[in-house]
Amino acid sequence: MERTDDEAFGPTDRIGQLTMRNLDIQDTRAKLDLYRQQGQLDGGQFDLT
């Protein structure tokens, strides 16, 4: 990445974006696990972790 004096986003913004992405992945896994428990999805070959 290039370094400039007038960056639009800094390291804190990037860490925040990664944190939000990880929370989104956790939410998606929880929702898929709920659907599996309700019988809307088969368990498949893999367990959700």
Secondary structure, 3 states (H helix, E strand, C coil): CCCCCCCCCCHHHHHHHHHHHHHHHHHHHHHHHHHHHCCCCCCCCCCCC
